[in-house]
Amino acid sequence: MHSWRLLWSWLFAPARKRVSRKPRWDTPEEWGPGHHLPNIFRNDHRTNMYTRNSVPITENLSRQIYFKAVRP
């Protein structure tokens, strides 16, 4: 495996800095980012909030439902 892809990191650095200065989503502590057992995962990307919910169907089958909230 080579590290050619790291040569592009300088190109995306300004965008990463801009995003890191944005405020976090205003969510209650119980619904903040991270795992919420038994079935929810939330991630705060500062510009959007990503939520994945697992819904059991049968003993060996589940469905994944994805939500994405975006700021203007």
TAPEDA-V643121 format. One record per residue. RES is the residue in three letters. OMEGA is omega in whole degrees, 0 to 359 (999 if undefined). Layout:
# TAPEDA-V643121
res:RES omega:OMEGA
res:RES omega:OMEGA
This chain:
# TAPEDA-V643121
res:MET omega:182
res:HIS omega:184
res:SER omega:178
res:TRP omega:182
res:ARG omega:180
res:LEU omega:178
res:LEU omega:180
res:TRP omega:186
res:SER omega:179
res:TRP omega:182
res:LEU omega:184
res:PHE omega:182
res:ALA omega:179
res:PRO omega:179
res:ALA omega:178
res:ARG omega:178
res:LYS omega:179
res:ARG omega:181
res:VAL omega:182
res:SER omega:178
res:ARG omega:179
res:LYS omega:180
res:PRO omega:175
res:ARG omega:177
res:TRP omega:179
res:ASP omega:180
res:THR omega:175
res:PRO omega:182
res:GLU omega:181
res:GLU omega:180
res:TRP omega:179
res:GLY omega:182
res:PRO omega:177
res:GLY omega:181
res:HIS omega:175
res:HIS omega:184
res:LEU omega:14
res:PRO omega:191
res:ASN omega:186
res:ILE omega:172
res:PHE omega:179
res:ARG omega:178
res:ASN omega:181
res:ASP omega:179
res:HIS omega:181
res:ARG omega:177
res:THR omega:177
res:ASN omega:177
res:MET omega:184
res:TYR omega:180
res:THR omega:176
res:ARG omega:181
res:ASN omega:178
res:SER omega:180
res:VAL omega:180
res:PRO omega:178
res:ILE omega:174
res:THR omega:181
res:GLU omega:183
res:ASN omega:184
res:LEU omega:175
res:SER omega:178
res:ARG omega:177
res:GLN omega:177
res:ILE omega:183
res:TYR omega:175
res:PHE omega:177
res:LYS omega:177
res:ALA omega:185
res:VAL omega:176
res:ARG omega:177
res:PRO omega:999
